[in-house]
Amino acid sequence: MGEAGEGVRLTGKQLTDLADDLADMQRHLNNQVRRMDGIVDGFEARWDGPAARTYRRLHQEAAEDAVRIREVLRLLEAGVRASKGGFTGTELAELERFRRIQQSTDVEGEAEALSRGDHRQADPAASHSRISDL
């Protein structure tokens, strides 16, 4: 048996395309949460009581899950972009630092920003990633 990953050969363009697809997926996820929020707002305007509150709570939980997924996609995107020249111990250490930054994300706060339409904080393309600070 060979080493893990042996035989996997991707061109720089394939890696760039994959990283770009991961970035596109982050934007798509944000757009879907905003779209769902508009639907929930419509329900709340017509509904009153426990049903509306329950639906809002479920949407908030879905938005928080979307933020978590988005953060994983960011980490994967960073890893793919860093892997163009092959992984070394340095790149693996950087990915570990990225993971620690990801764990410090205020999921609830970002989900609320995403739901209320604060695009500056919730849009990964528009926001400043702490990964860039490394």
DSSP file (Angstrom, degrees, kcal/mol; ACC not computed):
  #  RESIDUE AA STRUCTURE BP1 BP2  ACC     N-H-->O    O-->H-N    N-H-->O    O-->H-N    TCO  KAPPA ALPHA  PHI   PSI    X-CA   Y-CA   Z-CA
    1    1 A M              0   0    0      0, 0.0     3,-0.1     0, 0.0     2,-0.1   0.000 360.0 360.0 360.0 138.3    0.0    0.0    0.0
    2    2 A G        -     0   0    0      1,-0.2     3,-0.1     4,-0.1     2,-0.1  -0.238 360.0 -74.2 -86.0-179.8    1.2    3.5   -0.8
    3    3 A E    >   -     0   0    0      1,-0.1     3,-2.1    -2,-0.1    -1,-0.2  -0.348  61.8 -82.9 -72.7 157.3    0.9    6.6    1.2
    4    4 A A  T 3  S+     0   0    0      1,-0.3    -1,-0.1    -3,-0.1     3,-0.1  -0.361 118.0  20.4 -59.4 136.2   -2.5    8.3    1.6
    5    5 A G  T >  S+     0   0    0      1,-0.3     3,-2.0    -3,-0.1    -1,-0.3   0.342  85.9 147.0  86.5  -7.9   -3.1   10.6   -1.3
    6    6 A E  T <   +     0   0    0     -3,-2.1    -1,-0.3     1,-0.3     3,-0.1  -0.396  68.2  23.2 -62.8 135.9   -0.7    8.8   -3.6
    7    7 A G  T 3  S+     0   0    0      1,-0.3     2,-0.7    -3,-0.1    -1,-0.3   0.296  88.1 125.0  90.9 -10.4   -1.9    8.9   -7.2
    8    8 A V    <   +     0   0    0     -3,-2.0     2,-0.5     2,-0.0    -1,-0.3  -0.750  35.0 174.4 -84.4 115.8   -4.0   12.0   -6.7
    9    9 A R        +     0   0    0     -2,-0.7     2,-0.4    -3,-0.1    -3,-0.0  -0.969   4.7 169.2-128.4 117.2   -2.9   14.4   -9.3
   10   10 A L        -     0   0    0     -2,-0.5     2,-0.1    74,-0.1    -2,-0.0  -0.968  28.6-125.9-125.8 143.4   -4.7   17.7   -9.8
   11   11 A T     >  -     0   0    0     -2,-0.4     4,-2.2     1,-0.1     5,-0.2  -0.381  29.6-108.6 -78.9 163.9   -3.6   20.7  -11.9
   12   12 A G  H  > S+     0   0    0      1,-0.2     4,-2.5     2,-0.2     5,-0.2   0.878 121.7  53.5 -58.5 -38.1   -3.3   24.2  -10.4
   13   13 A K  H  > S+     0   0    0      2,-0.2     4,-3.0     1,-0.2    -1,-0.2   0.907 106.7  51.1 -64.9 -41.9   -6.4   25.1  -12.5
   14   14 A Q  H  > S+     0   0    0      2,-0.2     4,-2.3     1,-0.2    -2,-0.2   0.911 112.2  47.1 -62.6 -40.9   -8.4   22.2  -11.1
   15   15 A L  H  X S+     0   0    0     -4,-2.2     4,-2.6     2,-0.2    -2,-0.2   0.914 113.1  48.4 -66.3 -42.0   -7.5   23.3   -7.5
   16   16 A T  H  X S+     0   0    0     -4,-2.5     4,-2.7     2,-0.2    -2,-0.2   0.923 111.4  50.3 -62.9 -43.7   -8.3   26.9   -8.3
   17   17 A D  H  X S+     0   0    0     -4,-3.0     4,-2.4     2,-0.2    -2,-0.2   0.907 111.4  48.8 -60.9 -41.8  -11.6   25.9   -9.8
   18   18 A L  H  X S+     0   0    0     -4,-2.3     4,-2.3     2,-0.2    -2,-0.2   0.935 111.9  48.1 -63.9 -45.9  -12.4   23.8   -6.7
   19   19 A A  H  X S+     0   0    0     -4,-2.6     4,-2.0     1,-0.2    -2,-0.2   0.905 111.8  50.2 -61.6 -41.0  -11.5   26.6   -4.4
   20   20 A D  H  X S+     0   0    0     -4,-2.7     4,-2.5     1,-0.2    -1,-0.2   0.896 109.0  52.0 -63.8 -39.6  -13.7   29.0   -6.5
   21   21 A D  H  X S+     0   0    0     -4,-2.4     4,-2.3     2,-0.2    -2,-0.2   0.892 108.1  51.5 -62.5 -39.5  -16.6   26.5   -6.3
   22   22 A L  H  X S+     0   0    0     -4,-2.3     4,-1.6     2,-0.2    -1,-0.2   0.892 110.3  48.7 -64.8 -39.0  -16.2   26.4   -2.5
   23   23 A A  H  X S+     0   0    0     -4,-2.0     4,-1.9     2,-0.2    -2,-0.2   0.909 110.7  51.0 -65.6 -41.7  -16.4   30.2   -2.4
   24   24 A D  H  X S+     0   0    0     -4,-2.5     4,-2.6     1,-0.2    -2,-0.2   0.889 106.9  54.3 -61.4 -38.9  -19.4   30.2   -4.6
   25   25 A M  H  X S+     0   0    0     -4,-2.3     4,-2.6     1,-0.2    -1,-0.2   0.875 104.8  54.1 -64.7 -36.6  -21.1   27.7   -2.3
   26   26 A Q  H  X S+     0   0    0     -4,-1.6     4,-2.2     2,-0.2    -1,-0.2   0.937 110.9  45.3 -61.5 -46.0  -20.5   30.0    0.6
   27   27 A R  H  X S+     0   0    0     -4,-1.9     4,-2.5     2,-0.2    -2,-0.2   0.912 112.5  51.4 -63.5 -42.1  -22.3   32.8   -1.2
   28   28 A H  H  X S+     0   0    0     -4,-2.6     4,-2.4     1,-0.2    -2,-0.2   0.916 108.6  51.5 -61.4 -43.6  -25.1   30.5   -2.3
   29   29 A L  H  X S+     0   0    0     -4,-2.6     4,-2.1     1,-0.2    -1,-0.2   0.921 110.5  48.3 -60.5 -45.3  -25.6   29.3    1.3
   30   30 A N  H  X S+     0   0    0     -4,-2.2     4,-2.3     1,-0.2    -1,-0.2   0.920 111.2  50.6 -61.0 -43.8  -25.8   32.9    2.6
   31   31 A N  H  X S+     0   0    0     -4,-2.5     4,-2.3     1,-0.2    -2,-0.2   0.887 109.1  51.2 -62.7 -38.9  -28.3   33.8   -0.2
   32   32 A Q  H  X S+     0   0    0     -4,-2.4     4,-2.8     2,-0.2    -1,-0.2   0.897 109.0  50.4 -66.6 -39.9  -30.5   30.8    0.7
   33   33 A V  H  X S+     0   0    0     -4,-2.1     4,-2.3     2,-0.2    -2,-0.2   0.924 111.5  48.5 -63.8 -42.6  -30.6   31.8    4.4
   34   34 A R  H  X S+     0   0    0     -4,-2.3     4,-1.8     2,-0.2    -2,-0.2   0.903 111.7  49.8 -63.1 -39.9  -31.6   35.3    3.4
   35   35 A R  H  X S+     0   0    0     -4,-2.3     4,-1.6     1,-0.2    -2,-0.2   0.928 110.9  48.9 -63.8 -45.2  -34.3   34.0    1.1
   36   36 A M  H  X S+     0   0    0     -4,-2.8     4,-2.6     1,-0.2    -1,-0.2   0.886 107.3  56.7 -60.7 -38.2  -35.6   31.7    3.9
   37   37 A D  H  X S+     0   0    0     -4,-2.3     4,-2.6     1,-0.2    -1,-0.2   0.887 103.7  52.9 -62.8 -38.5  -35.6   34.6    6.3
   38   38 A G  H  X S+     0   0    0     -4,-1.8     4,-1.7     2,-0.2    -1,-0.2   0.892 109.8  48.7 -61.7 -39.4  -37.9   36.5    3.9
   39   39 A I  H  X S+     0   0    0     -4,-1.6     4,-2.0     2,-0.2    -2,-0.2   0.926 111.4  48.8 -65.6 -45.0  -40.3   33.6    3.9
   40   40 A V  H  X S+     0   0    0     -4,-2.6     4,-2.7     1,-0.2    -2,-0.2   0.891 107.6  55.4 -63.5 -39.0  -40.2   33.4    7.7
   41   41 A D  H  X S+     0   0    0     -4,-2.6     4,-1.8     1,-0.2    -1,-0.2   0.904 106.9  51.2 -58.6 -40.4  -40.9   37.2    7.9
   42   42 A G  H  X S+     0   0    0     -4,-1.7     4,-1.1     2,-0.2    -2,-0.2   0.896 109.8  49.2 -63.4 -40.8  -43.9   36.6    5.7
   43   43 A F  H >X S+     0   0    0     -4,-2.0     4,-3.2     1,-0.2     3,-0.7   0.934 110.0  51.0 -62.9 -45.3  -45.2   33.9    8.0
   44   44 A E  H 3< S+     0   0    0     -4,-2.7    -1,-0.2     1,-0.3    -2,-0.2   0.840 104.6  57.5 -63.3 -32.4  -44.6   36.1   11.1
   45   45 A A  H 3< S+     0   0    0     -4,-1.8    -1,-0.3    -5,-0.2    -2,-0.2   0.824 119.4  30.5 -67.1 -29.4  -46.6   38.9    9.5
   46   46 A R  H << S+     0   0    0     -4,-1.1     2,-0.3    -3,-0.7    -2,-0.2   0.725 114.9  65.0-100.0 -26.8  -49.6   36.6    9.1
   47   47 A W     <  -     0   0    0     -4,-3.2     2,-0.4    -5,-0.2     0, 0.0  -0.666  58.7-169.6-100.8 154.0  -49.2   34.3   12.1
   48   48 A D        +     0   0    0     -2,-0.3     3,-0.4     4,-0.0     4,-0.1  -0.988  47.3  15.2-136.5 148.1  -49.3   35.1   15.7
   49   49 A G  S  > S-     0   0    0     -2,-0.4     4,-1.9     1,-0.2     3,-0.3  -0.557 111.2 -15.3  97.6-156.7  -48.4   33.1   18.7
   50   50 A P  H  > S+     0   0    0      0, 0.0     4,-2.9     0, 0.0     5,-0.2   0.812 126.1  59.0 -61.8 -34.8  -46.4   29.9   19.2
   51   51 A A  H  > S+     0   0    0     -3,-0.4     4,-2.4     1,-0.2     5,-0.2   0.934 108.7  44.5 -62.7 -45.2  -46.4   28.8   15.6
   52   52 A A  H  > S+     0   0    0     -3,-0.3     4,-2.3     2,-0.2    -1,-0.2   0.915 115.4  47.7 -64.8 -43.1  -44.7   32.0   14.4
   53   53 A R  H  X S+     0   0    0     -4,-1.9     4,-2.5     2,-0.2    -2,-0.2   0.899 112.0  50.0 -65.8 -39.9  -42.2   31.9   17.3
   54   54 A T  H  X S+     0   0    0     -4,-2.9     4,-2.5     2,-0.2    -2,-0.2   0.919 111.1  48.8 -64.0 -43.6  -41.4   28.2   16.7
   55   55 A Y  H  X S+     0   0    0     -4,-2.4     4,-2.3    -5,-0.2    -2,-0.2   0.909 111.6  49.6 -63.1 -41.8  -40.9   28.8   13.0
   56   56 A R  H  X S+     0   0    0     -4,-2.3     4,-2.5     2,-0.2    -2,-0.2   0.915 110.7  50.2 -62.6 -43.3  -38.6   31.7   13.8
   57   57 A R  H  X S+     0   0    0     -4,-2.5     4,-2.3     2,-0.2    -2,-0.2   0.916 110.5  49.3 -62.9 -43.0  -36.6   29.6   16.2
   58   58 A L  H  X S+     0   0    0     -4,-2.5     4,-2.3     1,-0.2    -1,-0.2   0.905 111.1  50.1 -61.9 -41.1  -36.2   26.8   13.7
   59   59 A H  H  X S+     0   0    0     -4,-2.3     4,-2.7     2,-0.2    -2,-0.2   0.915 108.8  52.0 -63.8 -41.3  -35.0   29.3   11.1
   60   60 A Q  H  X S+     0   0    0     -4,-2.5     4,-2.3     1,-0.2    -2,-0.2   0.909 110.0  49.1 -61.0 -42.0  -32.5   30.7   13.6
   61   61 A E  H  X S+     0   0    0     -4,-2.3     4,-2.3     2,-0.2    -1,-0.2   0.899 111.2  49.7 -64.1 -39.8  -31.2   27.2   14.2
   62   62 A A  H  X S+     0   0    0     -4,-2.3     4,-2.4     2,-0.2    -2,-0.2   0.899 109.9  51.2 -64.6 -40.3  -30.9   26.6   10.4
   63   63 A A  H  X S+     0   0    0     -4,-2.7     4,-2.1     2,-0.2    -2,-0.2   0.896 109.3  50.5 -64.2 -39.6  -29.1   29.9   10.0
   64   64 A E  H  X S+     0   0    0     -4,-2.3     4,-2.2     2,-0.2    -2,-0.2   0.909 110.4  49.5 -64.8 -41.3  -26.6   28.9   12.7
   65   65 A D  H  X S+     0   0    0     -4,-2.3     4,-2.6     1,-0.2    -2,-0.2   0.901 108.8  53.5 -61.9 -39.8  -26.0   25.6   11.0
   66   66 A A  H  X S+     0   0    0     -4,-2.4     4,-2.8     1,-0.2    -2,-0.2   0.887 107.1  51.3 -62.8 -39.0  -25.5   27.5    7.7
   67   67 A V  H  X S+     0   0    0     -4,-2.1     4,-2.3     2,-0.2    -1,-0.2   0.924 110.3  49.1 -63.8 -43.3  -22.8   29.6    9.4
   68   68 A R  H  X S+     0   0    0     -4,-2.2     4,-1.9     2,-0.2    -2,-0.2   0.931 113.0  46.8 -60.9 -45.1  -21.1   26.5   10.7
   69   69 A I  H  X S+     0   0    0     -4,-2.6     4,-2.6     1,-0.2    -2,-0.2   0.922 110.6  53.1 -62.5 -43.9  -21.2   24.9    7.2
   70   70 A R  H  X S+     0   0    0     -4,-2.8     4,-2.3     1,-0.2    -1,-0.2   0.894 107.1  51.9 -58.8 -40.6  -19.9   28.2    5.7
   71   71 A E  H  X S+     0   0    0     -4,-2.3     4,-2.2     2,-0.2    -1,-0.2   0.885 109.3  49.4 -65.6 -37.8  -17.0   28.2    8.1
   72   72 A V  H  X S+     0   0    0     -4,-1.9     4,-2.7     2,-0.2    -2,-0.2   0.915 110.3  51.3 -64.5 -42.2  -16.1   24.6    7.1
   73   73 A L  H  X S+     0   0    0     -4,-2.6     4,-2.8     2,-0.2    -2,-0.2   0.888 108.4  52.0 -61.9 -38.7  -16.3   25.6    3.5
   74   74 A R  H  X S+     0   0    0     -4,-2.3     4,-2.7     2,-0.2    -1,-0.2   0.927 110.4  48.3 -61.2 -44.8  -13.9   28.6    4.2
   75   75 A L  H  X S+     0   0    0     -4,-2.2     4,-2.4     2,-0.2    -2,-0.2   0.924 113.1  47.3 -62.8 -44.6  -11.5   26.2    5.8
   76   76 A L  H  X S+     0   0    0     -4,-2.7     4,-2.8     2,-0.2     5,-0.2   0.918 111.4  51.2 -62.4 -43.2  -11.7   23.8    2.9
   77   77 A E  H  X S+     0   0    0     -4,-2.8     4,-2.7     1,-0.2     5,-0.2   0.936 110.9  48.0 -59.8 -46.2  -11.2   26.7    0.5
   78   78 A A  H  X S+     0   0    0     -4,-2.7     4,-2.2     1,-0.2    -1,-0.2   0.906 112.6  49.6 -61.5 -41.1   -8.2   27.9    2.3
   79   79 A G  H  X S+     0   0    0     -4,-2.4     4,-1.2     2,-0.2    -2,-0.2   0.912 111.3  47.9 -64.0 -43.0   -6.8   24.4    2.4
   80   80 A V  H  < S+     0   0    0     -4,-2.8     3,-0.4     1,-0.2     4,-0.3   0.925 112.7  48.5 -64.6 -43.9   -7.3   23.9   -1.3
   81   81 A R  H >< S+     0   0    0     -4,-2.7     3,-0.8     1,-0.2    -1,-0.2   0.877 113.2  48.3 -64.8 -35.5   -5.7   27.2   -2.2
   82   82 A A  H >< S+     0   0    0     -4,-2.2     3,-0.6     1,-0.2    -1,-0.2   0.702 101.6  66.3 -75.2 -18.7   -2.8   26.4    0.0
   83   83 A S  G ><  +     0   0    0     -4,-1.2     3,-2.2    -3,-0.4    -1,-0.2   0.474  66.7 101.2 -85.7  -0.4   -2.3   23.0   -1.5
   84   84 A K  G <  S+     0   0    0     -3,-0.8    -1,-0.2    -4,-0.3    -2,-0.1   0.863  92.0  35.9 -53.3 -38.9   -1.3   24.1   -4.9
   85   85 A G  G <  S-     0   0    0     -3,-0.6    -1,-0.3     1,-0.3    -2,-0.1   0.304 127.2 -93.4 -96.8  10.0    2.3   23.4   -4.2
   86   86 A G    <   -     0   0    0     -3,-2.2     2,-0.3     2,-0.0    -1,-0.3   0.035  49.0 -73.5  91.3 153.9    1.7   20.3   -2.1
   87   87 A F        +     0   0    0     -4,-0.1     2,-0.3    -3,-0.1    -4,-0.1  -0.660  47.8 174.5 -88.8 137.6    1.4   20.2    1.6
   88   88 A T     >  -     0   0    0     -2,-0.3     4,-2.2     1,-0.0     5,-0.2  -0.727  52.1 -90.4-122.9 178.2    4.3   20.5    4.0
   89   89 A G  H  > S+     0   0    0     -2,-0.3     4,-2.2     1,-0.2     5,-0.1   0.851 126.7  57.1 -58.5 -34.1    4.4   20.7    7.7
   90   90 A T  H  > S+     0   0    0      2,-0.2     4,-2.3     1,-0.2    -1,-0.2   0.932 106.6  46.7 -64.7 -46.1    4.0   24.4    7.5
   91   91 A E  H  > S+     0   0    0      1,-0.2     4,-2.5     2,-0.2    -1,-0.2   0.897 111.8  51.4 -63.8 -39.3    0.8   24.3    5.5
   92   92 A L  H  X S+     0   0    0     -4,-2.2     4,-1.8     1,-0.2    -1,-0.2   0.897 109.7  49.9 -64.6 -38.7   -0.6   21.7    7.9
   93   93 A A  H  X S+     0   0    0     -4,-2.2     4,-1.9     2,-0.2    -2,-0.2   0.896 109.8  51.6 -65.0 -39.6    0.3   24.0   10.8
   94   94 A E  H  X S+     0   0    0     -4,-2.3     4,-2.5     1,-0.2    -2,-0.2   0.914 107.9  51.5 -63.0 -42.6   -1.5   26.9    9.0
   95   95 A L  H  X S+     0   0    0     -4,-2.5     4,-2.4     1,-0.2    -1,-0.2   0.874 107.3  53.5 -63.0 -35.5   -4.6   24.8    8.5
   96   96 A E  H  X S+     0   0    0     -4,-1.8     4,-2.0     2,-0.2    -1,-0.2   0.901 108.7  49.2 -64.8 -39.4   -4.6   24.0   12.2
   97   97 A R  H  X S+     0   0    0     -4,-1.9     4,-2.1     2,-0.2    -2,-0.2   0.904 109.5  52.3 -64.1 -40.6   -4.5   27.7   12.9
   98   98 A F  H  X S+     0   0    0     -4,-2.5     4,-2.6     1,-0.2    -2,-0.2   0.916 107.6  52.4 -59.3 -42.8   -7.3   28.3   10.5
   99   99 A R  H  X S+     0   0    0     -4,-2.4     4,-2.1     1,-0.2    -1,-0.2   0.900 107.9  50.5 -62.0 -41.3   -9.3   25.6   12.4
  100  100 A R  H  X S+     0   0    0     -4,-2.0     4,-0.9     2,-0.2    -1,-0.2   0.898 110.7  49.2 -64.4 -39.2   -8.7   27.3   15.7
  101  101 A I  H >< S+     0   0    0     -4,-2.1     3,-0.9     1,-0.2     4,-0.2   0.918 108.8  53.8 -63.2 -42.4   -9.9   30.6   14.2
  102  102 A Q  H >< S+     0   0    0     -4,-2.6     3,-1.6     1,-0.3    -2,-0.2   0.893 104.2  55.0 -58.8 -40.9  -13.0   28.8   12.8
  103  103 A Q  H 3< S+     0   0    0     -4,-2.1    -1,-0.3     1,-0.3    -2,-0.2   0.740 102.3  57.8 -67.0 -21.4  -13.8   27.5   16.3
  104  104 A S  T << S+     0   0    0     -4,-0.9    -1,-0.3    -3,-0.9    -2,-0.2   0.422  78.5 124.6 -89.1   3.2  -13.8   31.1   17.7
  105  105 A T    <   -     0   0    0     -3,-1.6     2,-1.7    -4,-0.2     3,-0.2  -0.404  68.3-126.5 -65.1 134.5  -16.5   32.2   15.2
  106  106 A D     >  +     0   0    0      1,-0.2     4,-2.8    -2,-0.1     5,-0.3  -0.640  34.4 178.8 -80.1  85.0  -19.5   33.8   16.9
  107  107 A V  H  > S+     0   0    0     -2,-1.7     4,-2.5     1,-0.2    -1,-0.2   0.909  76.2  47.6 -59.7 -46.6  -22.0   31.5   15.1
  108  108 A E  H  > S+     0   0    0      1,-0.2     4,-2.3     2,-0.2    -1,-0.2   0.924 113.9  47.1 -63.1 -44.6  -25.1   32.9   16.8
  109  109 A G  H  > S+     0   0    0      1,-0.2     4,-2.3     2,-0.2    -2,-0.2   0.908 113.9  46.7 -64.4 -42.4  -24.1   36.5   16.1
  110  110 A E  H  X S+     0   0    0     -4,-2.8     4,-2.5     2,-0.2    -1,-0.2   0.874 111.2  52.4 -68.4 -35.5  -23.2   35.8   12.5
  111  111 A A  H  X S+     0   0    0     -4,-2.5     4,-2.5    -5,-0.3    -2,-0.2   0.912 110.3  48.3 -65.1 -41.3  -26.5   33.9   12.0
  112  112 A E  H  X S+     0   0    0     -4,-2.3     4,-2.3     2,-0.2     6,-0.2   0.916 112.1  49.1 -63.6 -42.2  -28.4   36.9   13.4
  113  113 A A  H  X>S+     0   0    0     -4,-2.3     5,-2.8     1,-0.2     4,-0.5   0.904 112.0  49.0 -62.9 -40.8  -26.5   39.2   11.1
  114  114 A L  H ><5S+     0   0    0     -4,-2.5     3,-0.7     1,-0.2    -2,-0.2   0.916 112.7  47.7 -63.9 -43.4  -27.2   36.9    8.1
  115  115 A S  H 3<5S+     0   0    0     -4,-2.5    -2,-0.2     1,-0.2    -1,-0.2   0.840 112.1  47.7 -69.4 -34.2  -30.9   36.8    9.0
  116  116 A R  H 3<5S-     0   0    0     -4,-2.3    -1,-0.2    -5,-0.2    -2,-0.2   0.470 118.8-108.2 -89.0   1.0  -31.4   40.5    9.5
  117  117 A G  T <<5 +     0   0    0     -3,-0.7     2,-1.9    -4,-0.5    -3,-0.2   0.699  62.4 154.5  86.3  19.1  -29.6   41.2    6.2
  118  118 A D    >>< +     0   0    0     -5,-2.8     4,-2.0    -6,-0.2     3,-0.8  -0.604  15.9 177.3 -79.2  84.5  -26.3   42.7    7.6
  119  119 A H  H 3>  +     0   0    0     -2,-1.9     4,-2.0     1,-0.2     7,-0.2   0.752  67.4  68.1 -65.6 -26.2  -24.4   41.7    4.5
  120  120 A R  H 34 S+     0   0    0      1,-0.2    -1,-0.2     2,-0.2     8,-0.2   0.905 113.0  28.8 -62.6 -40.4  -21.1   43.2    5.7
  121  121 A Q  H <4 S+     0   0    0     -3,-0.8    -2,-0.2     1,-0.1    -1,-0.2   0.859 125.1  44.6 -87.4 -37.0  -20.7   40.6    8.4
  122  122 A A  H  < S+     0   0    0     -4,-2.0    -3,-0.2    -9,-0.2    -2,-0.2   0.687  91.9  84.1 -87.3 -19.1  -22.5   37.7    6.9
  123  123 A D    >X  -     0   0    0     -4,-2.0     4,-2.6    -5,-0.2     3,-0.6  -0.757  61.3-158.6 -91.1 114.5  -21.2   37.7    3.4
  124  124 A P  T 34 S+     0   0    0      0, 0.0    -1,-0.2     0, 0.0     5,-0.1   0.795  93.1  53.6 -63.0 -26.7  -17.8   35.9    3.2
  125  125 A A  T 34 S+     0   0    0      1,-0.2     4,-0.1  -102,-0.1    -5,-0.1   0.828 117.9  35.4 -74.8 -30.3  -16.9   37.7    0.0
  126  126 A A  T <4 S+     0   0    0     -3,-0.6    -1,-0.2    -7,-0.2     2,-0.1   0.703 104.8  81.6 -96.1 -22.1  -17.6   41.1    1.5
  127  127 A S  S  < S-     0   0    0     -4,-2.6     2,-0.7    -8,-0.1    -6,-0.1  -0.404  83.3-112.0 -85.7 161.5  -16.4   40.5    5.1
  128  128 A H        -     0   0    0     -8,-0.2     2,-0.3    -2,-0.1    -1,-0.1  -0.834  33.0-141.7 -91.8 117.4  -12.8   40.5    6.3
  129  129 A S    >   -     0   0    0     -2,-0.7     3,-1.1    -5,-0.1     4,-0.4  -0.592   9.7-138.5 -80.6 137.7  -11.8   37.0    7.2
  130  130 A R  G >  S+     0   0    0     -2,-0.3     3,-0.9     1,-0.3     4,-0.3   0.712 102.5  71.8 -65.9 -18.5   -9.6   36.6   10.3
  131  131 A I  G >  S+     0   0    0      1,-0.2     3,-1.5     2,-0.2    -1,-0.3   0.856  89.1  60.6 -62.9 -34.1   -7.7   34.1    8.2
  132  132 A S  G <  S+     0   0    0     -3,-1.1    -1,-0.2     1,-0.3    -2,-0.2   0.726  94.1  65.3 -65.3 -21.2   -6.3   37.0    6.2
  133  133 A D  G <         0   0    0     -3,-0.9    -1,-0.3    -4,-0.4    -2,-0.2   0.590 360.0 360.0 -78.4  -9.7   -4.7   38.4    9.3
  134  134 A L    <         0   0    0     -3,-1.5    -1,-0.2    -4,-0.3    -2,-0.1   0.504 360.0 360.0 -71.3 360.0   -2.4   35.4    9.7
